[in-house]
Amino acid sequence: MQPVSVIMPVLDEERYLRTSVRHILEQEYDGEMEVVIALGPSTDRTDEIAAELVREDPRVTTVPNPTGRTPAALNAAIAASRHPIVVRVDGHGMLSPNYIATAVRLLEETGAQNVGGVMHAEGENAWEEAVAAAMTSRIGVGNAAFHTGGEAGPAETVYLGVFRREALERQGGYNVEFVRAQDWELNFRIREAGGLIWFSPELRVQYRPRPSVRALAKQYKDYGRWRHVVARYHRGSINLRYLAPPAAVCAVAAGVAVGAAVTPLGFVVPAGYLAAITAGSLPAGRGLSLRARLRIPVALATMHMSWGYGFLTSPRSLARKVVASRRPAVPADEPGTA
């Protein structure tokens, strides 16, 4: 089995870091393994826990990431690692037992430069279970395969990713200007250079949702903001799934304004939206407790409205800065820069 390097960008991950690393170290994989944790400026016990993990297992090392930005953390961890297969894992992600073995096999079988699978959201309390249900339902995230599952095959991007090191080094790693959506941008360059990105439902990563409405709102506002940057960065990458949340924000806001200032009939629009997400939450909440099911509409509305608001308020200046930093894709027959 080929040796693998697992890279982890972490910031304020005291709640799940130890468990996440345990899921890595206990992988059903016979090859050599190292884990490189890139430490951002955390305000909790993340650094202390990481130091304990280093003392407990020689396979674990750390590198500093003073910027706190995810792409900078990933590049620092890549530079500090040494094996030909690079596995990206987040500090709140839990790999399934055969994740690495399956990914390495798929890299060989498909000839892909990057393979990834399903972000399987699971909660530990009623709120997190509600968010997990929303994040794995079509009414919550549309038809995104890495959220809801789907057939194996070529993909535009995948969740996290297991890369051939040569592909990462050829493209010069992640673009540090992409605070979010850095995976999409890197995979875009890999595809532009002729490489294959492969999605497989065989690969599953347990994901822990944000623990509060406020944290979920911030997460999805950032998602929407950076999705608009991607749309401006790469014309033609937008589709109806991405336009649905901003359209919903505009419709609900217009309905409330008309209802308050002109006629109560305007409130039909926000009422219709609430009715739709309430109805959509029923199948999403099957098997959950009543407390969790009652919170699913709140999670859906938070996700939709925050994503749409972030998309609508994404500044053009941010997109111009990112577009100016664009790196051309490096074909396989040309040398890259690490």
C-alpha positions as CSV (number, residue, x, y, z in Angstrom):
1,M,0.0,0.0,0.0
2,Q,1.3,3.4,-0.9
3,P,2.3,5.7,2.1
4,V,-0.2,8.5,2.7
5,S,0.0,12.0,4.3
6,V,-3.1,13.2,6.1
7,I,-3.3,17.0,6.3
8,M,-5.6,18.8,8.7
9,P,-6.3,22.6,8.9
10,V,-7.6,23.3,12.4
11,L,-8.8,26.4,14.2
12,D,-10.8,26.2,17.4
13,E,-11.5,22.5,17.1
14,E,-11.1,21.4,20.7
15,R,-14.5,19.7,20.7
16,Y,-13.7,17.2,17.9
17,L,-9.9,17.2,17.2
18,R,-9.0,14.2,19.3
19,T,-11.8,12.1,17.9
20,S,-11.1,13.1,14.4
21,V,-7.4,12.2,14.7
22,R,-8.4,8.9,16.3
23,H,-10.5,8.0,13.3
24,I,-7.4,8.6,11.1
25,L,-4.9,6.6,13.2
26,E,-7.3,3.7,13.4
27,Q,-7.8,3.4,9.7
28,E,-7.9,-0.1,8.2
29,Y,-4.9,0.7,6.0
30,D,-1.6,-1.3,5.9
31,G,0.5,1.5,4.3
32,E,2.7,4.0,6.1
33,M,0.8,7.0,7.4
34,E,1.6,10.5,8.8
35,V,-0.8,13.2,10.1
36,V,0.2,16.8,9.7
37,I,-2.0,19.3,11.7
38,A,-1.8,22.9,10.6
39,L,-2.6,25.0,13.7
40,G,-4.3,28.4,13.3
41,P,-4.5,31.0,16.1
42,S,-7.1,29.1,18.2
43,T,-8.7,30.7,21.3
44,D,-9.6,27.3,22.9
45,R,-7.6,24.2,23.8
46,T,-6.9,23.1,20.3
47,D,-3.1,23.7,20.5
48,E,-2.9,21.9,23.8
49,I,-4.8,18.9,22.5
50,A,-2.6,18.8,19.3
51,A,0.5,18.8,21.5
52,E,-0.9,15.8,23.4
53,L,-1.5,14.0,20.2
54,V,2.0,14.6,19.0
55,R,3.4,13.2,22.3
56,E,1.1,10.2,22.2
57,D,1.8,9.1,18.6
58,P,5.0,9.6,16.5
59,R,2.9,9.7,13.3
60,V,1.4,13.0,14.3
61,T,3.2,16.4,13.8
62,T,2.1,20.0,13.7
63,V,3.0,23.1,11.7
64,P,2.0,26.7,12.4
65,N,-0.6,28.6,10.3
66,P,-0.5,32.1,11.7
67,T,-3.0,33.5,9.2
68,G,-5.7,31.2,10.3
69,R,-6.9,30.8,6.7
70,T,-7.8,27.3,5.5
71,P,-5.9,27.4,2.2
72,A,-2.7,28.7,3.9
73,A,-3.0,25.9,6.4
74,L,-3.4,23.3,3.7
75,N,-0.4,24.5,1.8
76,A,1.7,24.6,5.0
77,A,0.7,21.0,5.8
78,I,1.4,19.8,2.2
79,A,4.8,21.4,2.3
80,A,5.6,19.6,5.7
81,S,4.3,16.2,4.5
82,R,6.2,13.8,2.3
83,H,4.1,10.9,1.0
84,P,2.8,10.5,-2.6
85,I,-0.9,10.3,-1.6
86,V,-2.3,13.4,0.3
87,V,-5.6,13.0,2.3
88,R,-7.4,16.1,3.4
89,V,-9.4,15.9,6.6
90,D,-11.0,18.7,8.6
91,G,-10.8,18.9,12.4
92,H,-14.6,18.1,12.8
93,G,-14.6,15.3,10.2
94,M,-14.6,11.6,11.1
95,L,-13.4,9.2,8.4
96,S,-15.1,5.8,8.0
97,P,-12.8,2.9,8.9
98,N,-11.8,2.0,5.3
99,Y,-11.9,5.5,3.9
100,I,-8.2,5.8,3.0
101,A,-7.9,2.2,1.7
102,T,-10.9,2.8,-0.6
103,A,-9.7,6.2,-1.8
104,V,-6.2,4.8,-2.7
105,R,-7.9,1.9,-4.6
106,L,-10.2,4.4,-6.5
107,L,-7.2,6.5,-7.4
108,E,-5.6,3.5,-9.0
109,E,-8.8,2.2,-10.7
110,T,-9.9,5.5,-12.2
111,G,-6.6,7.2,-12.9
112,A,-8.1,10.3,-11.1
113,Q,-6.0,13.1,-9.6
114,N,-8.5,13.5,-6.8
115,V,-11.3,11.4,-5.3
116,G,-13.9,12.2,-2.7
117,G,-17.2,11.2,-1.4
118,V,-20.1,12.0,0.8
119,M,-20.2,14.6,3.6
120,H,-22.4,12.6,6.0
121,A,-23.7,15.1,8.5
122,E,-24.6,13.6,12.0
123,G,-25.6,15.5,15.1
124,E,-25.1,14.9,18.8
125,N,-28.1,16.8,20.1
126,A,-31.5,17.9,18.8
127,W,-30.3,21.1,17.0
128,E,-27.3,19.4,15.3
129,E,-29.6,16.5,14.2
130,A,-31.9,19.0,12.7
131,V,-29.1,20.7,10.8
132,A,-27.8,17.3,9.7
133,A,-31.2,16.4,8.3
134,A,-31.4,19.7,6.5
135,M,-27.9,19.4,5.1
136,T,-28.6,15.9,3.7
137,S,-32.0,16.8,2.1
138,R,-32.7,18.1,-1.3
139,I,-34.9,20.9,0.0
140,G,-31.8,22.0,2.0
141,V,-29.0,21.7,-0.5
142,G,-30.5,20.7,-3.8
143,N,-29.0,17.8,-5.7
144,A,-25.4,18.2,-4.6
145,A,-24.1,14.6,-4.7
146,F,-21.5,15.0,-1.9
147,H,-24.4,16.0,0.4
148,T,-27.2,13.7,-0.7
149,G,-25.3,10.8,-2.4
150,G,-25.4,9.7,-6.0
151,E,-23.7,7.6,-8.7
152,A,-20.0,7.3,-8.9
153,G,-18.4,9.2,-11.7
154,P,-16.5,12.3,-12.8
155,A,-17.3,15.4,-10.8
156,E,-16.7,19.2,-10.8
157,T,-15.5,19.1,-7.2
158,V,-15.7,16.7,-4.2
159,Y,-15.8,17.0,-0.5
160,L,-12.3,17.2,1.1
161,G,-10.4,15.0,-1.3
162,V,-7.6,12.4,-1.6
163,F,-5.0,13.7,-4.0
164,R,-2.0,12.5,-5.9
165,R,0.8,14.7,-4.6
166,E,2.1,15.3,-8.1
167,A,-1.3,17.0,-9.0
168,L,-1.1,19.3,-6.0
169,E,2.5,20.3,-6.6
170,R,2.0,20.8,-10.3
171,Q,-0.8,23.3,-9.6
172,G,1.2,25.0,-6.9
173,G,-1.3,24.0,-4.1
174,Y,-4.3,26.0,-3.0
175,N,-5.0,29.6,-3.9
176,V,-4.7,31.4,-0.6
177,E,-7.1,34.2,-1.8
178,F,-10.0,31.7,-1.7
179,V,-10.8,31.9,2.0
180,R,-13.8,29.6,1.1
181,A,-14.4,27.5,-2.0
182,Q,-10.7,26.8,-2.2
183,D,-11.5,23.1,-3.0
184,W,-13.6,24.1,-6.0
185,E,-10.9,26.4,-7.3
186,L,-8.1,23.9,-7.1
187,N,-10.2,21.1,-8.6
188,F,-11.1,23.6,-11.4
189,R,-7.4,24.0,-12.2
190,I,-6.8,20.2,-12.1
191,R,-9.7,19.6,-14.5
192,E,-8.6,22.5,-16.7
193,A,-5.2,20.8,-17.0
194,G,-6.8,17.6,-18.1
195,G,-7.0,15.8,-14.7
196,L,-10.0,13.7,-13.5
197,I,-11.9,14.5,-10.3
198,W,-13.9,11.4,-9.2
199,F,-16.9,11.2,-6.8
200,S,-17.7,7.9,-5.1
201,P,-20.5,7.2,-2.6
202,E,-18.1,4.5,-1.2
203,L,-16.2,7.3,0.6
204,R,-18.0,8.7,3.6
205,V,-16.9,11.3,6.2
206,Q,-19.0,11.9,9.3
207,Y,-19.4,15.7,9.6
208,R,-20.5,17.5,12.8
209,P,-22.8,20.5,12.1
210,R,-22.4,23.9,13.6
211,P,-23.7,23.9,17.2
212,S,-25.9,27.1,17.1
213,V,-28.1,29.1,14.8
214,R,-25.6,31.9,14.8
215,A,-22.7,29.7,13.8
216,L,-24.8,28.0,11.0
217,A,-25.8,31.4,9.7
218,K,-22.2,32.6,9.5
219,Q,-21.2,29.4,7.8
220,Y,-23.8,29.7,5.1
221,K,-23.4,33.4,4.6
222,D,-19.8,32.7,3.9
223,Y,-20.8,29.9,1.5
224,G,-23.1,32.2,-0.4
225,R,-20.6,35.0,-0.5
226,W,-17.8,32.8,-1.9
227,R,-20.2,31.1,-4.4
228,H,-20.8,34.5,-6.0
229,V,-17.0,35.0,-6.1
230,V,-16.7,31.7,-7.9
231,A,-19.5,32.7,-10.4
232,R,-17.6,35.9,-11.2
233,Y,-14.2,34.0,-11.3
234,H,-15.5,31.3,-13.7
235,R,-18.3,32.5,-15.9
236,G,-20.8,29.8,-16.7
237,S,-20.4,27.9,-13.4
238,I,-23.7,29.1,-11.9
239,N,-26.9,27.1,-12.1
240,L,-30.5,27.3,-10.8
241,R,-29.5,25.5,-7.6
242,Y,-27.2,28.3,-6.7
243,L,-29.8,31.0,-7.6
244,A,-32.6,29.6,-5.5
245,P,-31.5,31.0,-2.1
246,P,-30.9,34.6,-3.3
247,A,-34.2,34.4,-5.2
248,A,-35.9,33.2,-2.0
249,V,-34.3,36.1,0.0
250,C,-35.6,38.7,-2.5
251,A,-39.0,37.2,-2.7
252,V,-39.5,37.0,1.1
253,A,-38.1,40.5,1.6
254,A,-40.4,41.9,-1.1
255,G,-43.4,40.1,0.3
256,V,-42.8,41.5,3.8
257,A,-42.3,45.0,2.5
258,V,-45.4,44.9,0.4
259,G,-47.4,43.3,3.2
260,A,-46.3,46.0,5.7
261,A,-46.6,49.0,3.4
262,V,-49.2,48.2,0.7
263,T,-51.5,45.2,1.3
264,P,-51.5,42.2,3.6
265,L,-51.6,40.0,0.5
266,G,-47.8,40.5,0.4
267,F,-47.4,38.3,3.4
268,V,-48.6,35.4,1.2
269,V,-45.0,35.0,-0.1
270,P,-43.2,34.6,3.2
271,A,-46.1,32.5,4.5
272,G,-45.8,30.3,1.4
273,Y,-42.0,29.9,1.9
274,L,-42.5,28.9,5.6
275,A,-45.2,26.4,4.5
276,A,-42.9,24.9,1.9
277,I,-39.9,24.4,4.3
278,T,-42.2,23.0,7.0
279,A,-43.6,20.5,4.5
280,G,-40.2,19.7,3.2
281,S,-38.9,19.1,6.7
282,L,-41.3,16.2,7.3
283,P,-39.5,13.6,5.1
284,A,-36.1,15.0,6.1
285,G,-37.0,14.4,9.8
286,R,-38.0,10.8,9.6
287,G,-36.7,8.8,12.5
288,L,-35.7,11.8,14.6
289,S,-37.0,13.0,17.9
290,L,-39.8,15.5,18.0
291,R,-37.4,18.1,19.4
292,A,-35.1,17.6,16.4
293,R,-38.0,17.6,13.8
294,L,-39.4,20.9,15.2
295,R,-36.0,22.5,14.6
296,I,-35.5,21.4,10.9
297,P,-37.6,24.4,9.5
298,V,-35.4,26.8,11.5
299,A,-32.2,25.1,10.2
300,L,-33.6,25.2,6.6
301,A,-34.5,28.9,6.8
302,T,-31.2,29.8,8.4
303,M,-29.3,28.0,5.6
304,H,-31.4,29.4,2.8
305,M,-31.6,33.0,4.0
306,S,-28.0,33.2,5.1
307,W,-26.6,31.7,1.9
308,G,-28.8,34.0,-0.2
309,Y,-27.9,37.1,1.8
310,G,-24.2,36.2,1.4
311,F,-24.6,35.7,-2.3
312,L,-26.4,39.0,-2.8
313,T,-24.0,41.1,-0.7
314,S,-20.8,39.5,-2.0
315,P,-18.7,42.6,-3.0
316,R,-17.3,42.9,-6.5
317,S,-14.0,44.1,-5.1
318,L,-13.5,40.7,-3.5
319,A,-14.1,38.9,-6.8
320,R,-11.7,41.3,-8.6
321,K,-9.0,40.5,-6.0
322,V,-9.5,36.8,-6.4
323,V,-9.7,37.0,-10.2
324,A,-6.4,38.9,-10.2
325,S,-4.8,36.1,-8.2
326,R,-5.9,33.4,-10.7
327,R,-3.3,30.8,-11.4
328,P,-3.2,29.2,-14.9
329,A,-3.6,25.4,-14.9
330,V,-0.4,23.6,-15.4
331,P,-0.7,20.6,-17.8
332,A,0.8,17.3,-16.9
333,D,3.6,17.6,-19.4
334,E,4.9,20.9,-17.8
335,P,6.7,21.3,-14.5
336,G,4.7,22.7,-11.6
337,T,5.7,24.7,-8.6
338,A,5.4,23.4,-5.0
